[in-house]
Amino acid sequence: MKELIISAETERLEEVLAFVRGILESYNCPMEDLIAIEIAVEEIYVNIAHYAYHPEVGEASIRCRVEKEPLRVIIEFMDGGIPYNPLEKADPDISLSAEERDVGGLGIYMVKNSMDDVAYKRENGKNIFTIQKNLRETAG
């Protein structure tokens, strides 16, 4: 498992995406899967940067590994910020217009629907949020 430890600031998002992208590209990750994963990574990391330590800045750890049987990527986000399980928030009612819906929750809803598995736990004073995406095999 490869790990990136970085200050949880939105300005560092591109470094986080480059870290994940570099790992996935070495496995010839299909573009459709790569885009879905990058959107999920952005949503989770930006939430950590905005809310975990607010108004201070803390550290985030992003761990990424690819397993081959079945081919899938597992990405784990850890922070020592305030305890928060985004999976406890009710899914937004997407049948309502944006003006009628409650604020918040749409990003994590998209993550839950684009990944094959999402999980949260609080352990040793850390928020640990894990996403998993099964990858399609590509030729070459």
Secondary structure, 3 states (H helix, E strand, C coil): CEEEEEECCHHHHHHHHHHHHHHHHCCCCCHHHHHHHHHHHHHHHHHHHHHHCCCCCCEEEEEEEEEECCEEEEEEEEECCCCCCHHHCCCCCCCCCCCCCCCCCHHHHHHHHHCCEEEEEEECCEEEEEEEEECCCCCC
